[in-house]
Amino acid sequence: MKTHHFYEPVHGHGLAHDPLNSIVAPRPIGWISTVSASGGRNIAPYSFFNLFNHRPPIIGFSTMGWKDSVANIADTGEFVWNLVTMELAQAMNATSATVAPEVDEFALAGIATLPARLVKPPRVANSPASFECRHTQTIRLTTAEGRALDQWLVLGEAVGIHIDEDMLEGGVYQTARAHPVLRGGGMADYFEITEGARFAMQRPA
């Protein structure tokens, strides 16, 4: 009979490393570009990120603390999500550095940009997919007993979507072709999605 390590998070996990991020993994990366009210550019990665609705497409990311991305979105109501690929992994990592609000992370990481069509923040030129988003909600997270956390869930509707046509085959987006990178659980763990990781499974009728 298998044994299980059980813990109540409020009392600590009792392990060498918090397992939570490793269990809920790998996670897509929210590589979010914004501009400040004064026009300063910002881009930062968030590993608590996902798609939350299909029609209309709503994506969201969660951040610990009221960071520059959240502040910029609150001021301007706009952001762009950029897909992180293996080619862009090092640049993405460079944009995770803690720097002053006036620092342009695009310049810091040497990231080429292209203009968005419907919003002001730029998109990453070499990213095969980018979503131009308009802010819909910012939710402050709370504990089960209602205590407010310094954790903010930002949601936005994707109003414009860019797809590299090389990623399409017969009108179908080929997920693995872009070699997307996802966040793992350890301090330095990431995963690359390749065609060899794919398997097919039909939903029951």
Residue pairs with C-beta under 8 A, 6 or more apart in sequence:
5 14
5 15
7 13
7 14
9 20
13 19
13 20
17 185
17 186
19 185
20 185
21 47
21 183
21 184
21 185
22 184
22 185
22 186
22 189
23 185
25 182
25 183
25 184
25 185
25 189
25 191
26 182
26 183
26 184
26 190
26 191
27 47
27 48
27 49
27 50
27 182
27 183
28 49
28 50
28 180
28 182
28 183
29 45
29 46
29 47
29 49
29 84
29 92
29 181
29 182
29 183
30 45
30 46
30 47
30 48
30 49
30 59
30 60
30 61
30 81
31 43
31 44
31 45
31 46
31 81
31 82
31 83
31 84
31 92
31 95
31 124
31 127
32 43
32 44
32 45
32 46
32 61
32 69
32 79
32 80
32 81
32 82
33 41
33 42
33 43
33 79
33 80
33 82
33 106
33 121
33 122
33 123
33 124
34 41
34 42
34 43
34 68
34 69
34 72
34 73
34 76
34 78
34 79
34 80
34 121
35 41
35 42
35 72
35 76
35 78
35 120
35 121
35 122
36 42
36 68
36 71
36 72
36 75
36 76
36 101
37 72
37 75
37 76
40 101
40 102
40 104
41 104
41 105
41 106
41 107
41 113
41 121
41 122
42 68
42 69
42 72
42 101
42 104
42 105
43 82
43 95
43 105
43 106
43 109
43 111
43 124
44 67
44 68
44 69
44 95
44 96
44 105
45 84
45 92
45 93
45 95
45 96
46 61
46 62
46 63
46 69
47 183
48 61
48 62
48 63
49 59
49 60
49 61
49 62
49 81
50 59
50 60
51 57
51 58
51 59
52 58
52 59
52 60
52 155
56 157
56 158
57 131
57 157
57 158
57 161
58 136
58 155
58 156
58 157
58 158
59 81
59 131
59 133
59 155
59 156
59 158
60 153
60 154
60 155
60 156
61 69
61 153
61 154
62 141
62 151
62 152
62 153
62 154
63 69
63 70
63 151
63 152
63 154
64 150
64 151
65 150
65 151
65 152
66 150
66 152
68 101
69 79
69 154
70 138
70 152
70 154
71 101
72 79
73 79
73 135
73 138
73 154
73 156
74 135
74 138
76 120
76 121
77 134
77 135
78 119
78 120
78 121
78 132
78 133
78 134
78 135
79 119
79 121
79 133
79 135
79 154
79 156
80 116
80 119
80 121
80 122
80 123
80 130
80 131
80 132
80 133
81 130
81 131
81 133
81 158
82 123
82 124
82 127
82 129
82 130
83 127
83 128
83 129
83 130
83 178
83 180
84 92
84 127
84 180
84 181
85 126
85 127
85 128
85 178
85 179
85 180
85 181
86 179
86 180
86 181
86 192
87 126
87 179
88 124
88 126
88 127
88 181
89 181
89 190
91 109
91 110
91 111
92 109
92 181
94 105
94 108
94 109
94 110
95 105
95 108
95 109
95 111
97 105
97 108
99 105
99 108
105 111
106 113
106 122
111 124
111 125
111 126
112 124
112 125
112 126
113 122
113 123
113 124
113 125
114 122
114 123
114 124
114 125
115 122
115 123
116 122
116 123
116 130
116 132
116 160
117 132
117 160
118 132
118 159
118 160
119 132
119 133
119 134
119 159
119 160
121 132
123 130
123 132
123 162
124 130
128 163
128 164
128 166
128 167
128 178
129 161
129 162
129 163
129 164
129 167
129 173
129 178
130 161
130 162
131 158
131 160
131 161
131 162
132 158
132 159
132 160
132 161
132 162
133 156
133 157
133 158
133 159
134 156
134 157
134 159
135 154
135 155
135 156
136 155
136 156
136 157
137 153
137 154
137 155
138 152
138 153
138 154
138 155
139 152
139 153
139 155
140 148
140 149
140 151
140 152
140 153
141 148
141 149
141 151
141 152
141 153
142 148
142 149
143 149
163 173
164 178
166 177
167 173
167 174
167 177
167 178
168 174
169 177
175 193
175 198
176 193
176 194
176 195
176 197
176 198
177 195
179 192
179 193
179 194
180 192
180 193
181 190
181 191
181 192
181 193
182 190
182 191
182 192
182 193
183 189
183 190
183 191
184 190
184 191
